[in-house]
Amino acid sequence: MLGRKLETWFIIDTPPGDGQLLVSAGILLFRRRPTGVQVLLAHPGGPFWSNRDAGAWTLPKGAIEPDEQPIEAAKREFAEEIGMQPEGPYFPLGTVTQRAGKVVHAWACEGDFDPCDLNSNHMKVVWPPNSGKWLTVPEVDECRWFDLETAAIKINSAQAEFLLRLRQLLHAQKSNAKCRNP
């Protein structure tokens, strides 16, 4: 996340300095339906994202605070951005590096959530850029359930790897269950 965190508000005004590594953590909530697996994705709030769809959605995620474990950051960020915290268990999906260099750690968690209950924190952004005018917007303006194929189109292209890893995880769990219960 660019900027600095202030309580439940994010101030987005300047990019990080040279050499500053952006690292975030998030949770990919999934549920099983008769038609297949669905994942909950978040659409970023604010005017920059308002007319963007394919490639704009993300797993709920955010910056890891100093001395914070990545999984704890993922839980905190999910709660801040969505308004609830899944109970777990959490399954590691590894990391990806996005095009701009941000490293994202992710965990999968099975659960359910009604998108109508979205309760995101807010952030302040300068808009239009370099105008000096501040605008307050929700960090997440919408969340929605998608099947894995649709999610692969909607999600940030680097994060699509998490969908593949989730599919592999669920396949491995199904195979292990068959081995235990022949």
Summary of the structure (lengths in Angstrom):
residues: 182
radius of gyration: 16.8
end to end distance: 47.1
largest distance: 65.4
contacts: 536
relative contact order: 0.23
helix: 26%
strand: 36%
